[in-house]
């Protein structure tokens, strides 16, 4: 009688593997060897390649999402953005040269697959809106400013 592979807690397994990958900065193949899968499933020896591929896909997606969240600015952070000016011919906005200006993140709205930012440019006080691609880098985090005082 052959026993079948079965998950007992797949979500916890994905979370643990993603945490292992992030903390030690290793790839999935090394993480799978570092985490005891017996805590999350039964009959691991009969795990199929299909199960393994789906697990790897979910873990790598969780790692990527977590990295993006860690790099994302928060309200009050000072960031570098490309200066956008109104485009009177076509409507909307266009980039004003290649210069980057400092701005303070004023508002942030999380959607299911992206984050919408509203920033106030320090140079002229104008409000500018856009997604995460608008923000080129974080100059100073609001948490660092409080810890320095």
N, CA, C and O atoms as a MOPAC input file, in Angstrom:
PM7 MOZYME 1SCF
protein

 N      0.84400 1    -1.17800 1     0.00000 1
 C      0.00000 1     0.00000 1     0.00000 1
 C      0.88800 1     1.23900 1     0.00000 1
 O      1.72900 1     1.40700 1     0.88300 1
 N      0.69800 1     2.11200 1    -1.00000 1
 C      1.50500 1     3.31500 1    -1.12700 1
 C      0.74900 1     4.49400 1    -0.52100 1
 O     -0.42500 1     4.71600 1    -0.81500 1
 N      1.44700 1     5.24700 1     0.33200 1
 C      0.82500 1     6.39400 1     0.97000 1
 C      0.99100 1     7.63200 1     0.08800 1
 O      2.00600 1     7.79100 1    -0.59000 1
 N     -0.00300 1     8.49200 1     0.10700 1
 C     -0.04400 1     9.65500 1    -0.73800 1
 C      0.52600 1    10.87700 1    -0.03300 1
 O      0.37400 1    11.03100 1     1.17800 1
 N      1.18200 1    11.74100 1    -0.79500 1
 C      1.67100 1    13.01400 1    -0.27200 1
 C      0.47600 1    13.90800 1     0.04100 1
 O     -0.49700 1    13.95300 1    -0.71200 1
 N      0.56500 1    14.62900 1     1.18200 1
 C     -0.53900 1    15.50200 1     1.55800 1
 C     -0.01000 1    16.65900 1     2.40300 1
 O      0.82600 1    16.46700 1     3.28600 1
 N     -0.50600 1    17.84700 1     2.12200 1
 C     -0.12900 1    19.03100 1     2.90500 1
 C     -0.92300 1    19.05500 1     4.19800 1
 O     -2.11500 1    18.74500 1     4.20400 1
 N     -0.26400 1    19.42300 1     5.29900 1
 C     -0.98800 1    19.67800 1     6.54200 1
 C     -1.15200 1    21.18200 1     6.73900 1
 O     -2.18500 1    21.63200 1     7.23400 1
 N     -0.11600 1    21.98300 1     6.34800 1
 C     -0.20700 1    23.43800 1     6.43000 1
 C      0.69500 1    24.05400 1     5.35400 1
 O      1.84100 1    24.41500 1     5.62100 1
 N      0.16700 1    24.16500 1     4.15400 1
 C      0.95400 1    24.64800 1     3.01500 1
 C      1.33000 1    26.12400 1     3.16200 1
 O      2.46000 1    26.50400 1     2.85600 1
 N      0.39400 1    26.95800 1     3.62800 1
 C      0.66600 1    28.39500 1     3.77500 1
 C      1.80000 1    28.65900 1     4.75200 1
 O      2.63400 1    29.53300 1     4.51600 1
 N      1.83600 1    27.91400 1     5.83800 1
 C      2.92100 1    28.07200 1     6.81000 1
 C      4.24800 1    27.62800 1     6.20400 1
 O      5.29100 1    28.21400 1     6.49800 1
 N      4.21800 1    26.60700 1     5.36900 1
 C      5.42500 1    26.12900 1     4.70600 1
 C      5.96600 1    27.19000 1     3.75100 1
 O      7.17100 1    27.44400 1     3.72700 1
 N      5.08900 1    27.80900 1     2.96500 1
 C      5.49500 1    28.87500 1     2.04200 1
 C      6.08600 1    30.04700 1     2.83200 1
 O      7.11600 1    30.60000 1     2.44500 1
 N      5.44100 1    30.42200 1     3.92900 1
 C      5.93200 1    31.53400 1     4.74800 1
 C      7.29900 1    31.22000 1     5.35300 1
 O      8.18100 1    32.07900 1     5.37100 1
 N      7.47700 1    30.01100 1     5.84100 1
 C      8.75000 1    29.62300 1     6.45600 1
 C      9.88200 1    29.57700 1     5.42800 1
 O     10.98900 1    30.04400 1     5.69700 1
 N      9.60400 1    29.02000 1     4.26400 1
 C     10.61800 1    28.96600 1     3.20800 1
 C     10.98800 1    30.36700 1     2.72000 1
 O     12.16200 1    30.64800 1     2.47700 1
 N      9.99500 1    31.24500 1     2.57500 1
 C     10.26100 1    32.62300 1     2.14300 1
 C     11.08100 1    33.37000 1     3.19200 1
 O     11.98900 1    34.12800 1     2.85200 1
 N     10.75900 1    33.15500 1     4.45800 1
 C     11.51900 1    33.79000 1     5.54100 1
 C     12.96300 1    33.30200 1     5.53400 1
 O     13.89100 1    34.08900 1     5.71900 1
 N     13.14800 1    32.01400 1     5.32300 1
 C     14.49300 1    31.43600 1     5.26700 1
 C     15.28300 1    32.03800 1     4.10800 1
 O     16.45700 1    32.37400 1     4.26400 1
 N     14.64200 1    32.17600 1     2.94500 1
 C     15.31000 1    32.75200 1     1.77000 1
 C     15.71300 1    34.20500 1     2.02200 1
 O     16.80500 1    34.62400 1     1.64000 1
 N     14.83800 1    34.96500 1     2.66000 1
 C     15.12300 1    36.37700 1     2.91100 1
 C     16.20500 1    36.58000 1     3.96700 1
 O     17.11900 1    37.38400 1     3.78300 1
 N     16.09600 1    35.85100 1     5.06400 1
 C     17.03900 1    36.04200 1     6.17200 1
 C     18.45900 1    35.64900 1     5.78800 1
 O     19.41600 1    36.34400 1     6.13000 1
 N     18.59100 1    34.54000 1     5.07800 1
 C     19.93400 1    34.03600 1     4.74900 1
 C     20.37400 1    34.37900 1     3.33400 1
 O     21.48400 1    34.04600 1     2.92000 1
 N     19.48500 1    35.05500 1     2.59000 1
 C     19.75500 1    35.44600 1     1.21200 1
 C     20.21000 1    34.25000 1     0.36800 1
 O     21.24900 1    34.29400 1    -0.29100 1
 N     19.42100 1    33.20400 1     0.40400 1
 C     19.70500 1    31.99400 1    -0.36600 1
 C     18.57100 1    31.75200 1    -1.35600 1
 O     17.51400 1    32.37600 1    -1.27700 1
 N     18.81000 1    30.84200 1    -2.28100 1
 C     17.79700 1    30.48300 1    -3.27000 1
 C     16.91700 1    29.36500 1    -2.72700 1
 O     17.18100 1    28.80100 1    -1.66500 1
 N     15.87200 1    29.06200 1    -3.47400 1
 C     14.88700 1    28.07300 1    -3.04900 1
 C     15.51200 1    26.70800 1    -2.79000 1
 O     15.16300 1    26.03900 1    -1.81700 1
 N     16.43000 1    26.29300 1    -3.65400 1
 C     17.02900 1    24.96300 1    -3.52500 1
 C     17.75800 1    24.78200 1    -2.19700 1
 O     17.73300 1    23.69700 1    -1.61700 1
 N     18.40400 1    25.83900 1    -1.71800 1
 C     19.08600 1    25.76100 1    -0.43100 1
 C     18.09200 1    25.86500 1     0.72000 1
 O     18.27600 1    25.24700 1     1.76900 1
 N     17.03500 1    26.65200 1     0.51600 1
 C     16.03100 1    26.81100 1     1.56700 1
 C     15.26300 1    25.51400 1     1.80400 1
 O     14.92100 1    25.18900 1     2.94100 1
 N     14.99400 1    24.77700 1     0.73200 1
 C     14.23800 1    23.52600 1     0.86500 1
 C     15.01900 1    22.50800 1     1.69500 1
 O     14.43500 1    21.63900 1     2.34200 1
 N     16.35300 1    22.62800 1     1.66700 1
 C     17.19700 1    21.73400 1     2.47200 1
 C     17.32700 1    22.22200 1     3.90800 1
 O     17.65000 1    21.43900 1     4.80200 1
 N     17.07800 1    23.50700 1     4.13800 1
 C     17.25300 1    24.08100 1     5.46700 1
 C     16.00800 1    24.07600 1     6.33100 1
 O     16.09300 1    24.30500 1     7.53700 1
 N     14.85200 1    23.81800 1     5.73500 1
 C     13.58700 1    23.81900 1     6.47500 1
 C     13.05100 1    22.39500 1     6.52100 1
 O     13.05500 1    21.69600 1     5.50700 1
 N     12.59700 1    21.97000 1     7.67300 1
 C     12.01700 1    20.62800 1     7.80700 1
 C     10.60200 1    20.62000 1     7.23900 1
 O      9.68100 1    21.17800 1     7.83600 1
 N     10.44100 1    19.99600 1     6.10200 1
 C      9.13300 1    19.96000 1     5.46200 1
 C      8.17200 1    18.99500 1     6.13900 1
 O      6.96300 1    19.06600 1     5.92000 1
 N      8.70400 1    18.08900 1     6.96300 1
 C      7.84600 1    17.12800 1     7.66300 1
 C      6.88100 1    17.81700 1     8.62700 1
 O      5.86300 1    17.24300 1     9.01200 1
 N      7.20800 1    19.05100 1     9.01400 1
 C      6.30200 1    19.79300 1     9.89100 1
 C      5.05700 1    20.27700 1     9.15500 1
 O      4.04600 1    20.59500 1     9.78100 1
 N      5.12900 1    20.33100 1     7.83000 1
 C      4.05700 1    20.93100 1     7.03800 1
 C      3.34800 1    19.96500 1     6.10100 1
 O      2.33600 1    20.32700 1     5.50000 1
 N      3.85600 1    18.74500 1     5.96300 1
 C      3.21900 1    17.77900 1     5.06600 1
 C      3.50200 1    16.35100 1     5.54600 1
 O      4.36600 1    16.11100 1     6.38900 1
 N      2.74900 1    15.42900 1     4.98200 1
 C      2.95800 1    14.01700 1     5.29900 1
 C      3.41200 1    13.28500 1     4.04100 1
 O      3.06500 1    13.67500 1     2.92600 1
 N      4.18400 1    12.23300 1     4.22700 1
 C      4.69500 1    11.40700 1     3.13200 1
 C      5.44900 1    12.24000 1     2.09200 1
 O      5.11900 1    12.23400 1     0.90600 1
 N      6.46400 1    12.95200 1     2.56600 1
 C      7.22600 1    13.85200 1     1.69700 1
 C      7.95100 1    13.11800 1     0.58100 1
 O      8.21600 1    13.69900 1    -0.47200 1
 N      8.27300 1    11.85000 1     0.79700 1
 C      9.00000 1    11.09100 1    -0.22800 1
 C      8.16100 1    10.88800 1    -1.49200 1
 O      8.71600 1    10.63900 1    -2.56200 1
 N      6.85700 1    10.99000 1    -1.38500 1
 C      6.01700 1    10.82800 1    -2.56800 1
 C      5.52300 1    12.17300 1    -3.11600 1
 O      4.51000 1    12.23600 1    -3.81200 1
 N      6.25400 1    13.24600 1    -2.78900 1
 C      5.92400 1    14.57400 1    -3.32200 1
 C      6.26700 1    14.60900 1    -4.81700 1
 O      7.37300 1    14.23100 1    -5.20500 1
 N      5.34100 1    15.05300 1    -5.64200 1
 C      5.55500 1    15.06900 1    -7.09100 1
 C      6.29700 1    16.33200 1    -7.52000 1
 O      6.39800 1    17.29800 1    -6.76300 1
 N      6.80700 1    16.30500 1    -8.73600 1
 C      7.48000 1    17.47900 1    -9.29800 1
 C      6.49700 1    18.63800 1    -9.45500 1
 O      6.87600 1    19.80400 1    -9.34000 1
 N      5.25400 1    18.31200 1    -9.71400 1
 C      4.22000 1    19.33100 1    -9.86200 1
 C      4.01800 1    20.08600 1    -8.54600 1
 O      3.90700 1    21.31200 1    -8.53100 1
 N      3.97200 1    19.33200 1    -7.43800 1
 C      3.85100 1    19.96600 1    -6.12000 1
 C      5.06800 1    20.84000 1    -5.82600 1
 O      4.93300 1    21.95100 1    -5.31300 1
 N      6.26000 1    20.33100 1    -6.15500 1
 C      7.50100 1    21.05500 1    -5.88400 1
 C      7.57300 1    22.33900 1    -6.71500 1
 O      7.98900 1    23.38100 1    -6.20800 1
 N      7.17300 1    22.27000 1    -7.97300 1
 C      7.20300 1    23.45100 1    -8.84400 1
 C      6.21900 1    24.51500 1    -8.35900 1
 O      6.53100 1    25.70600 1    -8.37200 1
 N      5.03500 1    24.08500 1    -7.93400 1
 C      4.04200 1    25.04200 1    -7.41700 1
 C      4.53000 1    25.67500 1    -6.12100 1
 O      4.32900 1    26.86800 1    -5.89600 1
 N      5.16800 1    24.88300 1    -5.27100 1
 C      5.71200 1    25.39900 1    -4.02100 1
 C      6.80500 1    26.43200 1    -4.29600 1
 O      6.83600 1    27.49400 1    -3.67400 1
 N      7.69800 1    26.11400 1    -5.23100 1
 C      8.78500 1    27.04100 1    -5.57800 1
 C      8.22400 1    28.34300 1    -6.12600 1
 O      8.70000 1    29.42200 1    -5.77200 1
 N      7.22200 1    28.25400 1    -6.98300 1
 C      6.60400 1    29.44500 1    -7.56500 1
 C      6.00500 1    30.34300 1    -6.48800 1
 O      6.20200 1    31.55700 1    -6.50800 1
 N      5.27300 1    29.74600 1    -5.54800 1
 C      4.64700 1    30.52300 1    -4.47800 1
 C      5.68500 1    31.14200 1    -3.54000 1
 O      5.53100 1    32.28300 1    -3.10300 1
 N      6.73800 1    30.38600 1    -3.23500 1
 C      7.78500 1    30.89600 1    -2.33900 1
 C      8.50300 1    32.07000 1    -2.99100 1
 O      8.72300 1    33.09600 1    -2.34700 1
 N      8.87000 1    31.93100 1    -4.26200 1
 C      9.59400 1    33.00300 1    -4.93500 1
 C      8.72500 1    34.25500 1    -5.08300 1
 O      9.24300 1    35.36900 1    -5.01800 1
 N      7.42800 1    34.09100 1    -5.27800 1
 C      6.51800 1    35.23000 1    -5.35300 1
 C      6.43500 1    35.93000 1    -3.99400 1
 O      6.43200 1    37.15900 1    -3.92300 1
 N      6.36800 1    35.14800 1    -2.92700 1
 C      6.31200 1    35.73200 1    -1.58100 1
 C      7.60000 1    36.47500 1    -1.26100 1
 O      7.55700 1    37.54800 1    -0.65800 1
 N      8.75100 1    35.92100 1    -1.65500 1
 C     10.03900 1    36.57900 1    -1.43000 1
 C     10.08900 1    37.90500 1    -2.18200 1
 O     10.51200 1    38.92200 1    -1.63400 1
 N      9.65900 1    37.88600 1    -3.42600 1
 C      9.67400 1    39.10100 1    -4.24500 1
 C      8.76500 1    40.16900 1    -3.64400 1
 O      9.16200 1    41.33100 1    -3.54800 1
 N      7.55400 1    39.79500 1    -3.23800 1
 C      6.62000 1    40.74700 1    -2.64100 1
 C      7.17100 1    41.33400 1    -1.34700 1
 O      7.02600 1    42.53000 1    -1.09300 1
 N      7.79400 1    40.50800 1    -0.54100 1
 C      8.35600 1    40.98000 1     0.72300 1
 C      9.50800 1    41.94300 1     0.48200 1
 O      9.62900 1    42.94900 1     1.18100 1
 N     10.35400 1    41.65100 1    -0.49700 1
 C     11.46100 1    42.55700 1    -0.82600 1
 C     10.93900 1    43.91100 1    -1.29000 1
 O     11.47900 1    44.95200 1    -0.91700 1
 N      9.88100 1    43.89200 1    -2.11000 1
 C      9.29400 1    45.14600 1    -2.57600 1
 C      8.70600 1    45.95200 1    -1.42600 1
 O      8.82900 1    47.17600 1    -1.40000 1
 N      8.07000 1    45.27800 1    -0.48000 1
 C      7.51000 1    45.97300 1     0.68000 1
 C      8.59900 1    46.60100 1     1.53000 1
 O      8.41700 1    47.69400 1     2.06700 1
 N      9.73300 1    45.91700 1     1.65800 1
 C     10.83300 1    46.45800 1     2.45800 1
 C     11.46500 1    47.67200 1     1.79400 1
 O     11.93800 1    48.57700 1     2.48100 1
 N     11.47700 1    47.70000 1     0.46400 1
 C     12.08100 1    48.81500 1    -0.25800 1
 C     11.10500 1    49.96500 1    -0.46900 1
 O     11.52700 1    51.05600 1    -0.85300 1
 N      9.82800 1    49.75600 1    -0.23100 1
 C      8.82000 1    50.77300 1    -0.50600 1
 C      8.88000 1    51.89100 1     0.52600 1
 O      9.02500 1    51.62500 1     1.71900 1
 N      8.77000 1    53.13700 1     0.08000 1
 C      8.77000 1    54.25900 1     1.02600 1
 C      7.45600 1    54.34100 1     1.78500 1
 O      6.43100 1    53.82500 1     1.33700 1
 N      7.49900 1    54.99300 1     2.93400 1
 C      6.31900 1    55.19300 1     3.76500 1
 C      6.00600 1    56.67900 1     3.82300 1
 O      6.79700 1    57.49900 1     3.35700 1
 N      4.86600 1    57.03000 1     4.38600 1
 C      4.47300 1    58.43200 1     4.49600 1
 C      5.48300 1    59.16900 1     5.37300 1
 O      5.82100 1    58.71800 1     6.46700 1
 N      5.95900 1    60.31600 1     4.87000 1
 C      6.93500 1    61.11400 1     5.59200 1
 C      8.36500 1    60.91200 1     5.11200 1
 O      9.23700 1    61.71500 1     5.44600 1
 N      8.63200 1    59.86600 1     4.34200 1
 C      9.97400 1    59.62300 1     3.81300 1
 C     10.32000 1    60.65100 1     2.74400 1
 O      9.44700 1    61.11700 1     2.01200 1
 N     11.59000 1    60.99700 1     2.66100 1
 C     12.06700 1    61.88900 1     1.61100 1
 C     12.63800 1    61.01300 1     0.49800 1
 O     13.49400 1    60.16200 1     0.73800 1
 N     12.14400 1    61.23700 1    -0.73300 1
 C     12.51100 1    60.40500 1    -1.86800 1
 C     12.97100 1    61.27900 1    -3.03900 1
 O     12.70800 1    62.48100 1    -3.08000 1
 N     13.65300 1    60.65100 1    -3.97500 1
 C     14.00800 1    61.31900 1    -5.23100 1
 C     13.00100 1    60.90500 1    -6.28500 1
 O     12.74500 1    59.71500 1    -6.46800 1
 N     12.42100 1    61.89100 1    -6.99100 1
 C     11.46100 1    61.60200 1    -8.04500 1
 C     11.84300 1    62.38500 1    -9.29500 1
 O     12.51100 1    63.41500 1    -9.21900 1
 N     11.41200 1    61.88500 1   -10.43300 1
 C     11.57200 1    62.62900 1   -11.67200 1
 C     10.52500 1    63.73900 1   -11.66900 1
 O      9.34600 1    63.48400 1   -11.42400 1
 N     10.95100 1    64.95700 1   -11.93900 1
 C     10.02900 1    66.09300 1   -11.91300 1
 C      9.09400 1    66.01800 1   -13.11200 1
 O      9.54600 1    65.97900 1   -14.25700 1
 N      7.80300 1    65.99900 1   -12.85100 1
 C      6.79600 1    65.95300 1   -13.90500 1
 C      6.15500 1    67.32900 1   -14.04400 1
 O      5.85600 1    67.98600 1   -13.04600 1
 N      5.94400 1    67.76400 1   -15.29500 1
 C      5.24700 1    69.02400 1   -15.55400 1
 C      4.08600 1    68.74100 1   -16.48200 1
 O      4.08500 1    67.74300 1   -17.20300 1
 N      3.09000 1    69.62800 1   -16.46400 1
 C      1.90800 1    69.44500 1   -17.29800 1
 C      2.28500 1    69.52700 1   -18.77000 1
 O      3.11400 1    70.34700 1   -19.16600 1
 N      1.66900 1    68.66600 1   -19.57500 1
 C      1.88900 1    68.65100 1   -21.01100 1
 C      0.66400 1    69.26700 1   -21.67800 1
 O     -0.35800 1    68.59400 1   -21.81800 1
 N      0.74200 1    70.52900 1   -22.09300 1
 C     -0.45100 1    71.20000 1   -22.62800 1
 C     -0.92700 1    70.64200 1   -23.96700 1
 O     -2.11500 1    70.72800 1   -24.27500 1
 N     -0.03700 1    70.07900 1   -24.76000 1
 C     -0.43700 1    69.58200 1   -26.07400 1
 C     -1.23300 1    68.29300 1   -25.99800 1
 O     -2.30000 1    68.18000 1   -26.60100 1
 N     -0.71600 1    67.31900 1   -25.25600 1
 C     -1.35800 1    66.00700 1   -25.19500 1
 C     -2.16900 1    65.78700 1   -23.92800 1
 O     -2.87700 1    64.78600 1   -23.81400 1
 N     -2.07900 1    66.68500 1   -22.99700 1
 C     -2.72600 1    66.47300 1   -21.71300 1
 C     -1.86900 1    65.56400 1   -20.86200 1
 O     -0.93100 1    64.95400 1   -21.37500 1
 N     -2.15100 1    65.45700 1   -19.62000 1
 C     -1.35300 1    64.62000 1   -18.73100 1
 C     -0.05900 1    65.30200 1   -18.34500 1
 O      0.00500 1    66.52800 1   -18.26500 1
 N      0.97300 1    64.51000 1   -18.10600 1
 C      2.24700 1    65.03600 1   -17.63400 1
 C      3.39200 1    64.47900 1   -18.45500 1
 O      3.27100 1    63.42800 1   -19.08500 1
 N      4.51300 1    65.20100 1   -18.44200 1
 C      5.73000 1    64.72500 1   -19.07100 1
 C      6.88600 1    65.03000 1   -18.14000 1
 O      6.79300 1    65.89500 1   -17.27000 1
 N      7.96700 1    64.31400 1   -18.33500 1
 C      9.13500 1    64.47700 1   -17.46900 1
 C      9.90200 1    65.72800 1   -17.88100 1
 O     10.11800 1    65.97100 1   -19.06800 1
 N     10.31100 1    66.51900 1   -16.89000 1
 C     11.04700 1    67.75200 1   -17.13400 1
 C     12.54000 1    67.44000 1   -17.12200 1
 O     13.19600 1    67.54100 1   -16.08500 1
 N     13.06600 1    67.06400 1   -18.27600 1
 C     14.48900 1    66.73600 1   -18.35900 1
 C     14.79700 1    65.45700 1   -17.60400 1
 O     13.91300 1    64.64000 1   -17.34300 1
 N     16.04500 1    65.30200 1   -17.26400 1
 C     16.46800 1    64.09600 1   -16.55700 1
 C     16.75000 1    64.37100 1   -15.08800 1
 O     17.21100 1    63.48700 1   -14.36600 1
 N     16.47700 1    65.58600 1   -14.64500 1
 C     16.80500 1    65.92800 1   -13.26600 1
 C     15.85100 1    65.25800 1   -12.27800 1
 O     14.65700 1    65.11000 1   -12.53700 1
 N     16.40900 1    64.86400 1   -11.15500 1
 C     15.62700 1    64.28500 1   -10.07100 1
 C     15.54400 1    65.31500 1    -8.95100 1
 O     16.52400 1    65.99700 1    -8.65200 1
 N     14.37300 1    65.42400 1    -8.33400 1
 C     14.18800 1    66.37600 1    -7.24400 1
 C     13.73600 1    65.62300 1    -5.99700 1
 O     13.16600 1    64.53500 1    -6.08000 1
 N     14.00200 1    66.22400 1    -4.84300 1
 C     13.57300 1    65.61700 1    -3.58400 1
 C     12.10300 1    65.93400 1    -3.34100 1
 O     11.61000 1    67.00900 1    -3.68200 1
 N     11.42100 1    64.96100 1    -2.74000 1
 C     10.00900 1    65.13300 1    -2.41700 1
 C      9.69100 1    64.34400 1    -1.15500 1
 O     10.39000 1    63.39500 1    -0.79800 1
 N      8.62100 1    64.76100 1    -0.49300 1
 C      8.16200 1    64.08700 1     0.72300 1
 C      6.89900 1    63.30400 1     0.37500 1
 O      5.98300 1    63.83700 1    -0.25200 1
 N      6.85500 1    62.04500 1     0.78300 1
 C      5.67200 1    61.21500 1     0.52800 1
 C      4.54800 1    61.70500 1     1.43800 1
 O      4.66800 1    61.67700 1     2.66300 1
 N      3.45000 1    62.15500 1     0.81800 1
 C      2.33100 1    62.72800 1     1.55300 1
 C      1.23500 1    61.69800 1     1.78200 1
 O      0.64900 1    61.62600 1     2.86200 1
 N      0.96500 1    60.90700 1     0.75600 1
 C     -0.11900 1    59.93700 1     0.84200 1
 C      0.27200 1    58.69100 1     0.06000 1
 O      1.04400 1    58.75400 1    -0.89700 1
 N     -0.27000 1    57.57100 1     0.48100 1
 C      0.04500 1    56.31000 1    -0.16200 1
 C     -1.21500 1    55.45500 1    -0.12600 1
 O     -1.83000 1    55.28900 1     0.92700 1
 N     -1.60000 1    54.91100 1    -1.28800 1
 C     -2.80800 1    54.10700 1    -1.37800 1
 C     -2.43900 1    52.75100 1    -1.95200 1
 O     -1.94600 1    52.66800 1    -3.07700 1
 N     -2.66900 1    51.69400 1    -1.19700 1
 C     -2.34100 1    50.34000 1    -1.64700 1
 C     -3.51800 1    49.73900 1    -2.38700 1
 O     -4.64400 1    49.70900 1    -1.89000 1
 N     -3.22800 1    49.25700 1    -3.59600 1
 C     -4.21900 1    48.52900 1    -4.38100 1
 C     -3.81900 1    47.05400 1    -4.34200 1
 O     -2.85300 1    46.69600 1    -3.66900 1
 N     -4.53300 1    46.21600 1    -5.03700 1
 C     -4.24200 1    44.78700 1    -4.97900 1
 C     -2.87400 1    44.45900 1    -5.57500 1
 O     -2.16500 1    43.60100 1    -5.04800 1
 N     -2.49200 1    45.13000 1    -6.66600 1
 C     -1.23900 1    44.76000 1    -7.30900 1
 C     -0.23500 1    45.90100 1    -7.39700 1
 O      0.85600 1    45.70200 1    -7.93100 1
 N     -0.56000 1    47.08200 1    -6.89600 1
 C      0.37200 1    48.19500 1    -6.96900 1
 C      0.07700 1    49.20300 1    -5.87400 1
 O     -0.93500 1    49.11000 1    -5.18000 1
 N      0.97500 1    50.16700 1    -5.73100 1
 C      0.83200 1    51.22100 1    -4.72600 1
 C      0.84900 1    52.56200 1    -5.44400 1
 O      1.71300 1    52.80500 1    -6.28700 1
 N     -0.09700 1    53.43000 1    -5.11700 1
 C     -0.20200 1    54.76600 1    -5.70800 1
 C      0.32100 1    55.77200 1    -4.68300 1
 O     -0.14900 1    55.80700 1    -3.54500 1
 N      1.29700 1    56.59200 1    -5.08800 1
 C      1.92100 1    57.55600 1    -4.18900 1
 C      1.52700 1    58.97300 1    -4.55900 1
 O      1.32600 1    59.29200 1    -5.73100 1
 N      1.42100 1    59.81700 1    -3.54500 1
 C      1.24800 1    61.25000 1    -3.73600 1
 C      2.40000 1    61.90100 1    -2.98000 1
 O      2.55100 1    61.69300 1    -1.77600 1
 N      3.21800 1    62.69500 1    -3.68700 1
 C      4.38500 1    63.32800 1    -3.07900 1
 C      4.31800 1    64.83600 1    -3.26100 1
 O      3.71900 1    65.32900 1    -4.21700 1
 N      4.93800 1    65.56500 1    -2.33400 1
 C      5.05700 1    67.02100 1    -2.43600 1
 C      6.52600 1    67.33600 1    -2.66500 1
 O      7.37900 1    67.00500 1    -1.84100 1
 N      6.81700 1    67.98400 1    -3.79800 1
 C      8.19200 1    68.34800 1    -4.10700 1
 C      8.66300 1    69.42200 1    -3.14600 1
 O      7.94300 1    70.38900 1    -2.89800 1
 N      9.86200 1    69.26900 1    -2.59900 1
 C     10.41700 1    70.21800 1    -1.63800 1
 C     10.78100 1    71.52100 1    -2.33900 1
 O     10.61000 1    72.59900 1    -1.77100 1
 N     11.27700 1    71.43100 1    -3.55500 1
 C     11.76300 1    72.57300 1    -4.31900 1
 C     10.67400 1    73.63100 1    -4.54300 1
 O     10.91000 1    74.81600 1    -4.30500 1
 N      9.48400 1    73.21600 1    -4.99800 1
 C      8.44400 1    74.18600 1    -5.33200 1
 C      7.10500 1    73.93200 1    -4.63900 1
 O      6.16100 1    74.69700 1    -4.83500 1
 N      7.00600 1    72.88400 1    -3.84200 1
 C      5.78900 1    72.61500 1    -3.08200 1
 C      4.64800 1    72.01300 1    -3.89000 1
 O      3.54900 1    71.85400 1    -3.36000 1
 N      4.87300 1    71.67700 1    -5.14700 1
 C      3.83400 1    71.09600 1    -5.99800 1
 C      3.58500 1    69.63500 1    -5.62300 1
 O      4.49400 1    68.91800 1    -5.20500 1
 N      2.33000 1    69.21700 1    -5.78600 1
 C      1.93900 1    67.82200 1    -5.54100 1
 C      2.09600 1    67.04500 1    -6.84400 1
 O      1.76200 1    67.53700 1    -7.92200 1
 N      2.60500 1    65.84000 1    -6.72500 1
 C      2.81500 1    64.97400 1    -7.88000 1
 C      2.32800 1    63.58100 1    -7.50900 1
 O      2.57500 1    63.11600 1    -6.39600 1
 N      1.64000 1    62.91000 1    -8.42700 1
 C      1.10400 1    61.58000 1    -8.15400 1
 C      1.65700 1    60.56600 1    -9.14200 1
 O      1.99300 1    60.90600 1   -10.27600 1
 N      1.74800 1    59.31500 1    -8.69800 1
 C      2.20500 1    58.25300 1    -9.58000 1
 C      2.37100 1    56.95300 1    -8.82900 1
 O      2.10100 1    56.87500 1    -7.63100 1
 N      2.82200 1    55.92400 1    -9.54600 1
 C      3.04500 1    54.63100 1    -8.91600 1
 C      4.49200 1    54.53500 1    -8.42800 1
 O      5.19900 1    55.54300 1    -8.39100 1
 N      4.92400 1    53.37000 1    -8.06600 1
 C      6.26000 1    53.17800 1    -7.51500 1
 C      7.38100 1    53.47000 1    -8.49300 1
 O      8.50800 1    53.72700 1    -8.06900 1
 N      7.10500 1    53.43800 1    -9.80800 1
 C      8.13700 1    53.72100 1   -10.79800 1
 C      8.54100 1    55.18600 1   -10.78500 1
 O      9.63800 1    55.53100 1   -11.22300 1
 N      7.67000 1    56.04400 1   -10.29100 1
 C      7.97500 1    57.46800 1   -10.20300 1
 C      9.10800 1    57.70700 1    -9.20100 1
 O      9.92100 1    58.61300 1    -9.38400 1
 N      9.15900 1    56.90300 1    -8.15500 1
 C     10.15000 1    57.07700 1    -7.09300 1
 C     11.42100 1    56.34300 1    -7.48000 1
 O     11.41100 1    55.12900 1    -7.68600 1
 N     12.51000 1    57.08500 1    -7.57500 1
 C     13.78200 1    56.50200 1    -8.01600 1
 C     14.59100 1    55.94700 1    -6.85200 1
 O     15.22000 1    54.89700 1    -6.98500 1
 N     14.58500 1    56.63600 1    -5.71400 1
 C     15.31000 1    56.12900 1    -4.54400 1
 C     14.80200 1    56.83000 1    -3.28900 1
 O     14.14500 1    57.86900 1    -3.35500 1
 N     15.12100 1    56.23600 1    -2.15500 1
 C     14.75800 1    56.81800 1    -0.86500 1
 C     15.98600 1    57.53900 1    -0.32700 1
 O     17.04200 1    56.92900 1    -0.15800 1
 N     15.85000 1    58.85000 1    -0.05400 1
 C     16.95700 1    59.63800 1     0.46800 1
 C     17.06000 1    59.43900 1     1.97800 1
 O     18.13400 1    59.14600 1     2.50500 1
 N     15.92000 1    59.60300 1     2.67000 1
 C     15.92300 1    59.46000 1     4.12600 1
 C     14.56700 1    58.94800 1     4.57500 1
 O     13.52400 1    59.44700 1     4.15200 1
 N     14.59800 1    57.96000 1     5.42600 1
 C     13.35500 1    57.41100 1     5.97200 1
 C     12.93200 1    58.20400 1     7.19100 1
 O     13.77500 1    58.74700 1     7.90500 1
 N     11.64200 1    58.27300 1     7.43300 1
 C     11.11700 1    59.02500 1     8.56100 1
 C     11.53900 1    58.38500 1     9.87900 1
 O     11.70600 1    59.08700 1    10.87600 1
 N     11.71500 1    57.04800 1     9.90000 1
 C     12.14100 1    56.35800 1    11.12200 1
 C     13.57600 1    56.70900 1    11.46800 1
 O     13.92300 1    56.76900 1    12.64700 1
 N     14.43300 1    56.94400 1    10.45600 1
 C     15.83000 1    57.33400 1    10.71600 1
 C     15.89700 1    58.74100 1    11.27900 1
 O     16.75300 1    59.02900 1    12.11500 1
 N     15.00600 1    59.62500 1    10.83400 1
 C     15.00700 1    61.00300 1    11.31300 1
 C     14.64300 1    61.06400 1    12.79400 1
 O     15.21100 1    61.85900 1    13.54300 1
 N     13.68900 1    60.21800 1    13.22000 1
 C     13.29200 1    60.20900 1    14.63000 1
 C     14.37500 1    59.59500 1    15.51600 1
 O     14.56700 1    60.03400 1    16.65000 1
 N     15.07500 1    58.59400 1    15.01400 1
 C     16.09400 1    57.93200 1    15.83100 1
 C     17.33100 1    58.81800 1    16.00200 1
 O     18.05800 1    58.67600 1    16.98500 1
 N     17.57900 1    59.73800 1    15.04700 1
 C     18.73700 1    60.61500 1    15.13500 1
 C     18.51700 1    61.74100 1    16.13300 1
 O     19.48500 1    62.30900 1    16.64000 1
 N     17.26200 1    62.07500 1    16.42700 1
 C     16.95900 1    63.19900 1    17.33000 1
 C     17.08500 1    62.81400 1    18.75300 1
 O     16.86500 1    63.64100 1    19.63800 1

